[in-house]
Amino acid sequence: MTVPVGAEITFYVTSVDVQHGFKIQNTNVNMQIVPGQVSKLTMSFEDPGTYDFICTEYCGSAHAQMYGRLIVEG
Ligand SMILES: [Cu+2]
């Protein structure tokens, strides 16, 4: 995901299987993701850079592969 610096970004996160977590490192974005519900959080990133995000809830054998990267472009 790539977003512009300073833009208001709304995350809508859900799960089709089990409970997960969604945390963007070095920010206060940290949500619990529950099957059948949508977690919503709005945030703007004021510092350009690369932000890793991870699953924070042990969700099964592929838990360690649940990560990604958000790029904030200035
Ligand atoms: Cu997980």
N, CA, C, O and the ligand as a Tripos MOL2 file, in Angstrom:
@<TRIPOS>MOLECULE
protein
  297   295    75     0     0
PROTEIN
NO_CHARGES

@<TRIPOS>ATOM
      1 N           0.8420   -1.1810    0.0000 N.3       1 MET1
      2 CA          0.0000    0.0000    0.0000 C.3       1 MET1
      3 C           0.8810    1.2360    0.0000 C.2       1 MET1
      4 O           1.8660    1.3110    0.7340 O.2       1 MET1
      5 N           0.5230    2.1850   -0.8160 N.am      2 THR2
      6 CA          1.2240    3.4640   -0.8450 C.3       2 THR2
      7 C           0.2010    4.5750   -0.6540 C.2       2 THR2
      8 O          -0.8200    4.6140   -1.3400 O.2       2 THR2
      9 N           0.4780    5.4700    0.2740 N.am      3 VAL3
     10 CA         -0.4490    6.5740    0.5600 C.3       3 VAL3
     11 C           0.3420    7.8770    0.5850 C.2       3 VAL3
     12 O           1.5450    7.8670    0.8460 O.2       3 VAL3
     13 N          -0.3330    9.0110    0.3130 N.am      4 PRO4
     14 CA          0.3590   10.2980    0.3620 C.3       4 PRO4
     15 C           0.5150   10.7970    1.8030 C.2       4 PRO4
     16 O          -0.3580   10.5760    2.6430 O.2       4 PRO4
     17 N           1.6220   11.4640    2.0740 N.am      5 VAL5
     18 CA          1.8500   12.0180    3.3990 C.3       5 VAL5
     19 C           0.7450   13.0310    3.7290 C.2       5 VAL5
     20 O           0.3560   13.8350    2.8820 O.2       5 VAL5
     21 N           0.2540   12.9820    4.9480 N.am      6 GLY6
     22 CA         -0.7400   13.9370    5.4210 C.3       6 GLY6
     23 C          -2.1690   13.6250    5.0510 C.2       6 GLY6
     24 O          -3.0860   14.2640    5.5670 O.2       6 GLY6
     25 N          -2.3930   12.6580    4.1680 N.am      7 ALA7
     26 CA         -3.7640   12.3270    3.7460 C.3       7 ALA7
     27 C          -4.4800   11.5660    4.8570 C.2       7 ALA7
     28 O          -3.8650   10.8280    5.6270 O.2       7 ALA7
     29 N          -5.7900   11.7630    4.9200 N.am      8 GLU8
     30 CA         -6.5940   11.0340    5.8930 C.3       8 GLU8
     31 C          -6.9060    9.6530    5.3050 C.2       8 GLU8
     32 O          -7.5740    9.5470    4.2770 O.2       8 GLU8
     33 N          -6.4260    8.6180    5.9530 N.am      9 ILE9
     34 CA         -6.5640    7.2480    5.4600 C.3       9 ILE9
     35 C          -7.4750    6.4870    6.4190 C.2       9 ILE9
     36 O          -7.2590    6.5020    7.6300 O.2       9 ILE9
     37 N          -8.4860    5.8250    5.8770 N.am     10 THR10
     38 CA         -9.3460    4.9890    6.7100 C.3      10 THR10
     39 C          -9.1170    3.5270    6.3580 C.2      10 THR10
     40 O          -9.2670    3.1190    5.2070 O.2      10 THR10
     41 N          -8.7560    2.7550    7.3600 N.am     11 PHE11
     42 CA         -8.5500    1.3130    7.2010 C.3      11 PHE11
     43 C          -9.8340    0.5930    7.5930 C.2      11 PHE11
     44 O         -10.3970    0.8540    8.6560 O.2      11 PHE11
     45 N         -10.2940   -0.3100    6.7370 N.am     12 TYR12
     46 CA        -11.4090   -1.2110    7.0280 C.3      12 TYR12
     47 C         -10.8270   -2.6190    6.9580 C.2      12 TYR12
     48 O         -10.4060   -3.0640    5.8910 O.2      12 TYR12
     49 N         -10.8020   -3.3140    8.0780 N.am     13 VAL13
     50 CA        -10.1350   -4.6120    8.1210 C.3      13 VAL13
     51 C         -11.1010   -5.6470    8.6700 C.2      13 VAL13
     52 O         -11.7770   -5.4090    9.6710 O.2      13 VAL13
     53 N         -11.1630   -6.8020    8.0070 N.am     14 THR14
     54 CA        -12.0280   -7.8720    8.4800 C.3      14 THR14
     55 C         -11.3200   -9.2150    8.3150 C.2      14 THR14
     56 O         -10.2180   -9.2870    7.7720 O.2      14 THR14
     57 N         -11.9570  -10.2560    8.7810 N.am     15 SER15
     58 CA        -11.3990  -11.5960    8.7110 C.3      15 SER15
     59 C         -12.4630  -12.5620    8.2130 C.2      15 SER15
     60 O         -13.6360  -12.4580    8.5700 O.2      15 SER15
     61 N         -12.0290  -13.5060    7.3790 N.am     16 VAL16
     62 CA        -12.9640  -14.5360    6.9120 C.3      16 VAL16
     63 C         -12.7360  -15.8670    7.6320 C.2      16 VAL16
     64 O         -13.4270  -16.8450    7.3460 O.2      16 VAL16
     65 N         -11.7730  -15.9190    8.5650 N.am     17 ASP17
     66 CA        -11.5170  -17.2020    9.2220 C.3      17 ASP17
     67 C         -11.4860  -17.0800   10.7520 C.2      17 ASP17
     68 O         -12.4610  -17.4130   11.4260 O.2      17 ASP17
     69 N         -10.3770  -16.6060   11.2850 N.am     18 VAL18
     70 CA        -10.2170  -16.5600   12.7410 C.3      18 VAL18
     71 C          -9.8480  -15.1370   13.1630 C.2      18 VAL18
     72 O          -9.7420  -14.2370   12.3300 O.2      18 VAL18
     73 N          -9.6580  -14.9540   14.4620 N.am     19 GLN19
     74 CA         -9.2940  -13.6380   14.9760 C.3      19 GLN19
     75 C          -7.8490  -13.3010   14.5960 C.2      19 GLN19
     76 O          -6.9480  -14.1320   14.7050 O.2      19 GLN19
     77 N          -7.6600  -12.0660   14.1520 N.am     20 HIS20
     78 CA         -6.3270  -11.5710   13.8150 C.3      20 HIS20
     79 C          -6.1100  -10.2280   14.5130 C.2      20 HIS20
     80 O          -7.0100   -9.6870   15.1560 O.2      20 HIS20
     81 N          -4.9080   -9.7150   14.3700 N.am     21 GLY21
     82 CA         -4.6050   -8.3610   14.8100 C.3      21 GLY21
     83 C          -4.0110   -7.5880   13.6440 C.2      21 GLY21
     84 O          -3.4750   -8.1840   12.7100 O.2      21 GLY21
     85 N          -4.1040   -6.2610   13.6940 N.am     22 PHE22
     86 CA         -3.5250   -5.4030   12.6520 C.3      22 PHE22
     87 C          -2.8180   -4.2540   13.3290 C.2      22 PHE22
     88 O          -3.4550   -3.3430   13.8580 O.2      22 PHE22
     89 N          -1.5010   -4.2970   13.3130 N.am     23 LYS23
     90 CA         -0.7100   -3.2480   13.9590 C.3      23 LYS23
     91 C           0.2950   -2.6940   12.9650 C.2      23 LYS23
     92 O           1.0310   -3.4400   12.3180 O.2      23 LYS23
     93 N           0.3140   -1.3590   12.8530 N.am     24 ILE24
     94 CA          1.3240   -0.7020   12.0200 C.3      24 ILE24
     95 C           2.4190   -0.2190   12.9570 C.2      24 ILE24
     96 O           2.1830    0.6130   13.8340 O.2      24 ILE24
     97 N           3.5990   -0.7420   12.7620 N.am     25 GLN25
     98 CA          4.7090   -0.4750   13.6630 C.3      25 GLN25
     99 C           5.0100    1.0160   13.7560 C.2      25 GLN25
    100 O           4.9330    1.7390   12.7630 O.2      25 GLN25
    101 N           5.3510    1.4640   14.9560 N.am     26 ASN26
    102 CA          5.7380    2.8520   15.2420 C.3      26 ASN26
    103 C           4.6070    3.8630   15.0190 C.2      26 ASN26
    104 O           4.8600    5.0450   14.7850 O.2      26 ASN26
    105 N           3.3620    3.3850   15.0950 N.am     27 THR27
    106 CA          2.1920    4.2620   15.0570 C.3      27 THR27
    107 C           1.2400    3.7760   16.1520 C.2      27 THR27
    108 O           1.5190    2.7850   16.8260 O.2      27 THR27
    109 N           0.1190    4.4740   16.3250 N.am     28 ASN28
    110 CA         -0.8820    3.9850   17.2750 C.3      28 ASN28
    111 C          -1.9940    3.2010   16.5830 C.2      28 ASN28
    112 O          -3.0560    2.9870   17.1680 O.2      28 ASN28
    113 N          -1.7590    2.7720   15.3410 N.am     29 VAL29
    114 CA         -2.7220    1.9120   14.6390 C.3      29 VAL29
    115 C          -2.5470    0.4930   15.1760 C.2      29 VAL29
    116 O          -1.5040   -0.1320   14.9810 O.2      29 VAL29
    117 N          -3.5810   -0.0060   15.8530 N.am     30 ASN30
    118 CA         -3.5090   -1.3410   16.4540 C.3      30 ASN30
    119 C          -4.9410   -1.8020   16.6890 C.2      30 ASN30
    120 O          -5.6140   -1.3110   17.5950 O.2      30 ASN30
    121 N          -5.4090   -2.7500   15.8700 N.am     31 MET31
    122 CA         -6.7950   -3.1710   15.9300 C.3      31 MET31
    123 C          -6.8950   -4.6810   16.1260 C.2      31 MET31
    124 O          -6.0260   -5.4440   15.7060 O.2      31 MET31
    125 N          -7.9650   -5.0760   16.7680 N.am     32 GLN32
    126 CA         -8.3270   -6.4840   16.8540 C.3      32 GLN32
    127 C          -9.2730   -6.7580   15.6880 C.2      32 GLN32
    128 O         -10.1960   -5.9820   15.4380 O.2      32 GLN32
    129 N          -9.0430   -7.8650   14.9750 N.am     33 ILE33
    130 CA         -9.8380   -8.1860   13.7880 C.3      33 ILE33
    131 C         -10.6400   -9.4500   14.0790 C.2      33 ILE33
    132 O         -10.0890  -10.5370   14.2550 O.2      33 ILE33
    133 N         -11.9580   -9.2710   14.1240 N.am     34 VAL34
    134 CA        -12.8480  -10.3440   14.5510 C.3      34 VAL34
    135 C         -13.6630  -10.8220   13.3600 C.2      34 VAL34
    136 O         -14.2190   -9.9970   12.6350 O.2      34 VAL34
    137 N         -13.7520  -12.1390   13.1360 N.am     35 PRO35
    138 CA        -14.5540  -12.6430   12.0150 C.3      35 PRO35
    139 C         -15.9900  -12.1370   12.0830 C.2      35 PRO35
    140 O         -16.6080  -12.1350   13.1470 O.2      35 PRO35
    141 N         -16.5120  -11.7120   10.9400 N.am     36 GLY36
    142 CA        -17.8850  -11.2400   10.8720 C.3      36 GLY36
    143 C         -18.0640   -9.7760   11.2160 C.2      36 GLY36
    144 O         -19.1750   -9.2530   11.1290 O.2      36 GLY36
    145 N         -16.9900   -9.1040   11.6050 N.am     37 GLN37
    146 CA        -17.0750   -7.6800   11.9230 C.3      37 GLN37
    147 C         -16.0210   -6.9330   11.1130 C.2      37 GLN37
    148 O         -15.0640   -7.5270   10.6180 O.2      37 GLN37
    149 N         -16.2130   -5.6210   10.9850 N.am     38 VAL38
    150 CA        -15.2500   -4.7760   10.2810 C.3      38 VAL38
    151 C         -14.6590   -3.7980   11.2880 C.2      38 VAL38
    152 O         -15.3860   -3.0280   11.9150 O.2      38 VAL38
    153 N         -13.3650   -3.8310   11.4360 N.am     39 SER39
    154 CA        -12.6750   -2.8600   12.2770 C.3      39 SER39
    155 C         -12.3020   -1.6670   11.4150 C.2      39 SER39
    156 O         -11.7670   -1.8290   10.3180 O.2      39 SER39
    157 N         -12.5840   -0.4620   11.9130 N.am     40 LYS40
    158 CA        -12.3740    0.7660   11.1400 C.3      40 LYS40
    159 C         -11.5280    1.7230   11.9550 C.2      40 LYS40
    160 O         -11.7680    1.9160   13.1460 O.2      40 LYS40
    161 N         -10.5350    2.3230   11.3110 N.am     41 LEU41
    162 CA         -9.6780    3.2890   12.0040 C.3      41 LEU41
    163 C          -9.1790    4.3100   10.9850 C.2      41 LEU41
    164 O          -8.7500    3.9450    9.8900 O.2      41 LEU41
    165 N          -9.2380    5.5930   11.3500 N.am     42 THR42
    166 CA         -8.7700    6.6560   10.4590 C.3      42 THR42
    167 C          -7.4980    7.2650   11.0270 C.2      42 THR42
    168 O          -7.3810    7.5010   12.2300 O.2      42 THR42
    169 N          -6.5480    7.5150   10.1320 N.am     43 MET43
    170 CA         -5.2090    7.9530   10.5620 C.3      43 MET43
    171 C          -4.6040    8.7840    9.4430 C.2      43 MET43
    172 O          -4.8850    8.5420    8.2690 O.2      43 MET43
    173 N          -3.7810    9.7530    9.7920 N.am     44 SER44
    174 CA         -2.9640   10.4070    8.7630 C.3      44 SER44
    175 C          -1.5000   10.2850    9.1910 C.2      44 SER44
    176 O          -1.1550   10.4040   10.3660 O.2      44 SER44
    177 N          -0.6750   10.0490    8.2080 N.am     45 PHE45
    178 CA          0.7490    9.8270    8.4490 C.3      45 PHE45
    179 C           1.5030   11.0950    8.0600 C.2      45 PHE45
    180 O           1.5330   11.4840    6.8920 O.2      45 PHE45
    181 N           2.1060   11.7240    9.0490 N.am     46 GLU46
    182 CA          2.7680   13.0120    8.8130 C.3      46 GLU46
    183 C           4.2320   12.8610    8.4230 C.2      46 GLU46
    184 O           4.8480   13.8150    7.9490 O.2      46 GLU46
    185 N           4.7910   11.6730    8.6180 N.am     47 ASP47
    186 CA          6.1980   11.4470    8.2920 C.3      47 ASP47
    187 C           6.3150   10.4610    7.1440 C.2      47 ASP47
    188 O           5.8520    9.3270    7.2620 O.2      47 ASP47
    189 N           6.9270   10.8680    6.0250 N.am     48 PRO48
    190 CA          7.1300    9.9300    4.9330 C.3      48 PRO48
    191 C           8.0550    8.7910    5.3620 C.2      48 PRO48
    192 O           8.9170    8.9640    6.2250 O.2      48 PRO48
    193 N           7.8620    7.6380    4.7510 N.am     49 GLY49
    194 CA          8.7230    6.5170    5.0770 C.3      49 GLY49
    195 C           8.0170    5.1960    4.8680 C.2      49 GLY49
    196 O           6.9530    5.1210    4.2550 O.2      49 GLY49
    197 N           8.6360    4.1640    5.3910 N.am     50 THR50
    198 CA          8.1320    2.8020    5.2470 C.3      50 THR50
    199 C           7.6920    2.3010    6.6070 C.2      50 THR50
    200 O           8.4500    2.3540    7.5760 O.2      50 THR50
    201 N           6.4570    1.8120    6.6740 N.am     51 TYR51
    202 CA          5.8930    1.3250    7.9220 C.3      51 TYR51
    203 C           5.4840   -0.1300    7.7230 C.2      51 TYR51
    204 O           4.6610   -0.4370    6.8610 O.2      51 TYR51
    205 N           6.0520   -1.0110    8.5120 N.am     52 ASP52
    206 CA          5.6710   -2.4160    8.4420 C.3      52 ASP52
    207 C           4.4070   -2.6420    9.2550 C.2      52 ASP52
    208 O           4.2230   -2.0290   10.3060 O.2      52 ASP52
    209 N           3.5310   -3.5280    8.7680 N.am     53 PHE53
    210 CA          2.3840   -3.9190    9.5890 C.3      53 PHE53
    211 C           2.3790   -5.4310    9.7740 C.2      53 PHE53
    212 O           2.8320   -6.1810    8.9090 O.2      53 PHE53
    213 N           1.8610   -5.8590   10.9120 N.am     54 ILE54
    214 CA          1.9060   -7.2710   11.2950 C.3      54 ILE54
    215 C           0.5690   -7.6900   11.8990 C.2      54 ILE54
    216 O          -0.2350   -6.8600   12.3240 O.2      54 ILE54
    217 N           0.3600   -9.0000   11.9210 N.am     55 CYS55
    218 CA         -0.7330   -9.5830   12.6850 C.3      55 CYS55
    219 C          -0.2410   -9.7790   14.1210 C.2      55 CYS55
    220 O           0.8310  -10.3410   14.3470 O.2      55 CYS55
    221 N          -1.0250   -9.3160   15.0740 N.am     56 THR56
    222 CA         -0.5930   -9.3820   16.4800 C.3      56 THR56
    223 C          -1.3310  -10.4540   17.2680 C.2      56 THR56
    224 O          -1.1650  -10.5580   18.4840 O.2      56 THR56
    225 N          -2.1350  -11.2430   16.5910 N.am     57 GLU57
    226 CA         -2.8940  -12.2900   17.2840 C.3      57 GLU57
    227 C          -2.4810  -13.6260   16.6790 C.2      57 GLU57
    228 O          -2.5930  -13.8210   15.4690 O.2      57 GLU57
    229 N          -2.0010  -14.5550   17.5200 N.am     58 TYR58
    230 CA         -1.6110  -15.8440   16.9470 C.3      58 TYR58
    231 C          -2.8330  -16.4910   16.2990 C.2      58 TYR58
    232 O          -3.8290  -16.7610   16.9690 O.2      58 TYR58
    233 N          -2.7500  -16.7350   14.9930 N.am     59 CYS59
    234 CA         -3.9290  -17.1220   14.2180 C.3      59 CYS59
    235 C          -3.7580  -18.4600   13.5220 C.2      59 CYS59
    236 O          -4.6550  -18.8880   12.7960 O.2      59 CYS59
    237 N          -2.6380  -19.1290   13.7200 N.am     60 GLY60
    238 CA         -2.4540  -20.4310   13.0880 C.3      60 GLY60
    239 C          -1.0470  -20.5640   12.5150 C.2      60 GLY60
    240 O          -0.1690  -19.7430   12.7800 O.2      60 GLY60
    241 N          -0.8540  -21.6190   11.7240 N.am     61 SER61
    242 CA          0.4960  -21.9490   11.2650 C.3      61 SER61
    243 C           1.0890  -20.8950   10.3400 C.2      61 SER61
    244 O           2.3120  -20.8190   10.2170 O.2      61 SER61
    245 N           0.2690  -20.0840    9.6880 N.am     62 ALA62
    246 CA          0.7840  -19.0540    8.7680 C.3      62 ALA62
    247 C           0.9010  -17.6810    9.4320 C.2      62 ALA62
    248 O           1.1210  -16.6760    8.7550 O.2      62 ALA62
    249 N           0.7530  -17.6440   10.7470 N.am     63 HIS63
    250 CA          0.7820  -16.3560   11.4520 C.3      63 HIS63
    251 C           2.0560  -15.5640   11.1440 C.2      63 HIS63
    252 O           1.9990  -14.3510   10.9400 O.2      63 HIS63
    253 N           3.1870  -16.2360   11.1120 N.am     64 ALA64
    254 CA          4.4590  -15.5320   10.9070 C.3      64 ALA64
    255 C           4.5800  -14.9220    9.5140 C.2      64 ALA64
    256 O           5.4430  -14.0770    9.2770 O.2      64 ALA64
    257 N           3.7180  -15.3470    8.5950 N.am     65 GLN65
    258 CA          3.7470  -14.7800    7.2300 C.3      65 GLN65
    259 C           2.7420  -13.6390    7.0740 C.2      65 GLN65
    260 O           2.6000  -13.0840    5.9850 O.2      65 GLN65
    261 N           2.0480  -13.2900    8.1470 N.am     66 MET66
    262 CA          1.0390  -12.2300    8.0520 C.3      66 MET66
    263 C           1.6650  -10.8730    8.3520 C.2      66 MET66
    264 O           1.6280  -10.3880    9.4830 O.2      66 MET66
    265 N           2.2290  -10.2830    7.3320 N.am     67 TYR67
    266 CA          2.8280   -8.9650    7.4850 C.3      67 TYR67
    267 C           2.7980   -8.2660    6.1350 C.2      67 TYR67
    268 O           2.5560   -8.8910    5.1020 O.2      67 TYR67
    269 N           3.0410   -7.0010    6.1570 N.am     68 GLY68
    270 CA          3.0820   -6.2310    4.9170 C.3      68 GLY68
    271 C           3.7320   -4.8920    5.1690 C.2      68 GLY68
    272 O           4.2990   -4.6390    6.2320 O.2      68 GLY68
    273 N           3.6360   -4.0420    4.1680 N.am     69 ARG69
    274 CA          4.3620   -2.7780    4.2370 C.3      69 ARG69
    275 C           3.5050   -1.6410    3.6960 C.2      69 ARG69
    276 O           2.8980   -1.7530    2.6310 O.2      69 ARG69
    277 N           3.4660   -0.5660    4.4350 N.am     70 LEU70
    278 CA          2.7840    0.6540    4.0290 C.3      70 LEU70
    279 C           3.8520    1.6880    3.7050 C.2      70 LEU70
    280 O           4.7490    1.9410    4.5080 O.2      70 LEU70
    281 N           3.7470    2.2800    2.5250 N.am     71 ILE71
    282 CA          4.7110    3.3210    2.1310 C.3      71 ILE71
    283 C           3.9880    4.6590    2.1330 C.2      71 ILE71
    284 O           2.9570    4.8270    1.4810 O.2      71 ILE71
    285 N           4.5440    5.6060    2.8740 N.am     72 VAL72
    286 CA          4.0010    6.9630    2.9310 C.3      72 VAL72
    287 C           4.9400    7.8590    2.1160 C.2      72 VAL72
    288 O           6.1070    8.0490    2.4560 O.2      72 VAL72
    289 N           4.3830    8.4000    1.0300 N.am     73 GLU73
    290 CA          5.1920    9.1970    0.1080 C.3      73 GLU73
    291 C           4.9800   10.6790    0.3570 C.2      73 GLU73
    292 O           3.8480   11.1470    0.4800 O.2      73 GLU73
    293 N           6.0690   11.4010    0.4280 N.am     74 GLY74
    294 CA          5.9950   12.8330    0.6920 C.3      74 GLY74
    295 C           6.0100   13.6700   -0.5590 C.2      74 GLY74
    296 O           5.9520   14.8980   -0.4820 O.2      74 GLY74
    297 CU         -1.7380  -13.9270   13.0800 Cu       75 CU75
@<TRIPOS>BOND
     1     1     2 1
     2     2     3 1
     3     3     4 2
     4     3     5 am
     5     5     6 1
     6     6     7 1
     7     7     8 2
     8     7     9 am
     9     9    10 1
    10    10    11 1
    11    11    12 2
    12    11    13 am
    13    13    14 1
    14    14    15 1
    15    15    16 2
    16    15    17 am
    17    17    18 1
    18    18    19 1
    19    19    20 2
    20    19    21 am
    21    21    22 1
    22    22    23 1
    23    23    24 2
    24    23    25 am
    25    25    26 1
    26    26    27 1
    27    27    28 2
    28    27    29 am
    29    29    30 1
    30    30    31 1
    31    31    32 2
    32    31    33 am
    33    33    34 1
    34    34    35 1
    35    35    36 2
    36    35    37 am
    37    37    38 1
    38    38    39 1
    39    39    40 2
    40    39    41 am
    41    41    42 1
    42    42    43 1
    43    43    44 2
    44    43    45 am
    45    45    46 1
    46    46    47 1
    47    47    48 2
    48    47    49 am
    49    49    50 1
    50    50    51 1
    51    51    52 2
    52    51    53 am
    53    53    54 1
    54    54    55 1
    55    55    56 2
    56    55    57 am
    57    57    58 1
    58    58    59 1
    59    59    60 2
    60    59    61 am
    61    61    62 1
    62    62    63 1
    63    63    64 2
    64    63    65 am
    65    65    66 1
    66    66    67 1
    67    67    68 2
    68    67    69 am
    69    69    70 1
    70    70    71 1
    71    71    72 2
    72    71    73 am
    73    73    74 1
    74    74    75 1
    75    75    76 2
    76    75    77 am
    77    77    78 1
    78    78    79 1
    79    79    80 2
    80    79    81 am
    81    81    82 1
    82    82    83 1
    83    83    84 2
    84    83    85 am
    85    85    86 1
    86    86    87 1
    87    87    88 2
    88    87    89 am
    89    89    90 1
    90    90    91 1
    91    91    92 2
    92    91    93 am
    93    93    94 1
    94    94    95 1
    95    95    96 2
    96    95    97 am
    97    97    98 1
    98    98    99 1
    99    99   100 2
   100    99   101 am
   101   101   102 1
   102   102   103 1
   103   103   104 2
   104   103   105 am
   105   105   106 1
   106   106   107 1
   107   107   108 2
   108   107   109 am
   109   109   110 1
   110   110   111 1
   111   111   112 2
   112   111   113 am
   113   113   114 1
   114   114   115 1
   115   115   116 2
   116   115   117 am
   117   117   118 1
   118   118   119 1
   119   119   120 2
   120   119   121 am
   121   121   122 1
   122   122   123 1
   123   123   124 2
   124   123   125 am
   125   125   126 1
   126   126   127 1
   127   127   128 2
   128   127   129 am
   129   129   130 1
   130   130   131 1
   131   131   132 2
   132   131   133 am
   133   133   134 1
   134   134   135 1
   135   135   136 2
   136   135   137 am
   137   137   138 1
   138   138   139 1
   139   139   140 2
   140   139   141 am
   141   141   142 1
   142   142   143 1
   143   143   144 2
   144   143   145 am
   145   145   146 1
   146   146   147 1
   147   147   148 2
   148   147   149 am
   149   149   150 1
   150   150   151 1
   151   151   152 2
   152   151   153 am
   153   153   154 1
   154   154   155 1
   155   155   156 2
   156   155   157 am
   157   157   158 1
   158   158   159 1
   159   159   160 2
   160   159   161 am
   161   161   162 1
   162   162   163 1
   163   163   164 2
   164   163   165 am
   165   165   166 1
   166   166   167 1
   167   167   168 2
   168   167   169 am
   169   169   170 1
   170   170   171 1
   171   171   172 2
   172   171   173 am
   173   173   174 1
   174   174   175 1
   175   175   176 2
   176   175   177 am
   177   177   178 1
   178   178   179 1
   179   179   180 2
   180   179   181 am
   181   181   182 1
   182   182   183 1
   183   183   184 2
   184   183   185 am
   185   185   186 1
   186   186   187 1
   187   187   188 2
   188   187   189 am
   189   189   190 1
   190   190   191 1
   191   191   192 2
   192   191   193 am
   193   193   194 1
   194   194   195 1
   195   195   196 2
   196   195   197 am
   197   197   198 1
   198   198   199 1
   199   199   200 2
   200   199   201 am
   201   201   202 1
   202   202   203 1
   203   203   204 2
   204   203   205 am
   205   205   206 1
   206   206   207 1
   207   207   208 2
   208   207   209 am
   209   209   210 1
   210   210   211 1
   211   211   212 2
   212   211   213 am
   213   213   214 1
   214   214   215 1
   215   215   216 2
   216   215   217 am
   217   217   218 1
   218   218   219 1
   219   219   220 2
   220   219   221 am
   221   221   222 1
   222   222   223 1
   223   223   224 2
   224   223   225 am
   225   225   226 1
   226   226   227 1
   227   227   228 2
   228   227   229 am
   229   229   230 1
   230   230   231 1
   231   231   232 2
   232   231   233 am
   233   233   234 1
   234   234   235 1
   235   235   236 2
   236   235   237 am
   237   237   238 1
   238   238   239 1
   239   239   240 2
   240   239   241 am
   241   241   242 1
   242   242   243 1
   243   243   244 2
   244   243   245 am
   245   245   246 1
   246   246   247 1
   247   247   248 2
   248   247   249 am
   249   249   250 1
   250   250   251 1
   251   251   252 2
   252   251   253 am
   253   253   254 1
   254   254   255 1
   255   255   256 2
   256   255   257 am
   257   257   258 1
   258   258   259 1
   259   259   260 2
   260   259   261 am
   261   261   262 1
   262   262   263 1
   263   263   264 2
   264   263   265 am
   265   265   266 1
   266   266   267 1
   267   267   268 2
   268   267   269 am
   269   269   270 1
   270   270   271 1
   271   271   272 2
   272   271   273 am
   273   273   274 1
   274   274   275 1
   275   275   276 2
   276   275   277 am
   277   277   278 1
   278   278   279 1
   279   279   280 2
   280   279   281 am
   281   281   282 1
   282   282   283 1
   283   283   284 2
   284   283   285 am
   285   285   286 1
   286   286   287 1
   287   287   288 2
   288   287   289 am
   289   289   290 1
   290   290   291 1
   291   291   292 2
   292   291   293 am
   293   293   294 1
   294   294   295 1
   295   295   296 2
@<TRIPOS>SUBSTRUCTURE
     1 MET1         2 RESIDUE 1 A MET
     2 THR2         6 RESIDUE 1 A THR
     3 VAL3        10 RESIDUE 1 A VAL
     4 PRO4        14 RESIDUE 1 A PRO
     5 VAL5        18 RESIDUE 1 A VAL
     6 GLY6        22 RESIDUE 1 A GLY
     7 ALA7        26 RESIDUE 1 A ALA
     8 GLU8        30 RESIDUE 1 A GLU
     9 ILE9        34 RESIDUE 1 A ILE
    10 THR10       38 RESIDUE 1 A THR
    11 PHE11       42 RESIDUE 1 A PHE
    12 TYR12       46 RESIDUE 1 A TYR
    13 VAL13       50 RESIDUE 1 A VAL
    14 THR14       54 RESIDUE 1 A THR
    15 SER15       58 RESIDUE 1 A SER
    16 VAL16       62 RESIDUE 1 A VAL
    17 ASP17       66 RESIDUE 1 A ASP
    18 VAL18       70 RESIDUE 1 A VAL
    19 GLN19       74 RESIDUE 1 A GLN
    20 HIS20       78 RESIDUE 1 A HIS
    21 GLY21       82 RESIDUE 1 A GLY
    22 PHE22       86 RESIDUE 1 A PHE
    23 LYS23       90 RESIDUE 1 A LYS
    24 ILE24       94 RESIDUE 1 A ILE
    25 GLN25       98 RESIDUE 1 A GLN
    26 ASN26      102 RESIDUE 1 A ASN
    27 THR27      106 RESIDUE 1 A THR
    28 ASN28      110 RESIDUE 1 A ASN
    29 VAL29      114 RESIDUE 1 A VAL
    30 ASN30      118 RESIDUE 1 A ASN
    31 MET31      122 RESIDUE 1 A MET
    32 GLN32      126 RESIDUE 1 A GLN
    33 ILE33      130 RESIDUE 1 A ILE
    34 VAL34      134 RESIDUE 1 A VAL
    35 PRO35      138 RESIDUE 1 A PRO
    36 GLY36      142 RESIDUE 1 A GLY
    37 GLN37      146 RESIDUE 1 A GLN
    38 VAL38      150 RESIDUE 1 A VAL
    39 SER39      154 RESIDUE 1 A SER
    40 LYS40      158 RESIDUE 1 A LYS
    41 LEU41      162 RESIDUE 1 A LEU
    42 THR42      166 RESIDUE 1 A THR
    43 MET43      170 RESIDUE 1 A MET
    44 SER44      174 RESIDUE 1 A SER
    45 PHE45      178 RESIDUE 1 A PHE
    46 GLU46      182 RESIDUE 1 A GLU
    47 ASP47      186 RESIDUE 1 A ASP
    48 PRO48      190 RESIDUE 1 A PRO
    49 GLY49      194 RESIDUE 1 A GLY
    50 THR50      198 RESIDUE 1 A THR
    51 TYR51      202 RESIDUE 1 A TYR
    52 ASP52      206 RESIDUE 1 A ASP
    53 PHE53      210 RESIDUE 1 A PHE
    54 ILE54      214 RESIDUE 1 A ILE
    55 CYS55      218 RESIDUE 1 A CYS
    56 THR56      222 RESIDUE 1 A THR
    57 GLU57      226 RESIDUE 1 A GLU
    58 TYR58      230 RESIDUE 1 A TYR
    59 CYS59      234 RESIDUE 1 A CYS
    60 GLY60      238 RESIDUE 1 A GLY
    61 SER61      242 RESIDUE 1 A SER
    62 ALA62      246 RESIDUE 1 A ALA
    63 HIS63      250 RESIDUE 1 A HIS
    64 ALA64      254 RESIDUE 1 A ALA
    65 GLN65      258 RESIDUE 1 A GLN
    66 MET66      262 RESIDUE 1 A MET
    67 TYR67      266 RESIDUE 1 A TYR
    68 GLY68      270 RESIDUE 1 A GLY
    69 ARG69      274 RESIDUE 1 A ARG
    70 LEU70      278 RESIDUE 1 A LEU
    71 ILE71      282 RESIDUE 1 A ILE
    72 VAL72      286 RESIDUE 1 A VAL
    73 GLU73      290 RESIDUE 1 A GLU
    74 GLY74      294 RESIDUE 1 A GLY
    75 CU75       297 GROUP 0 **** ****
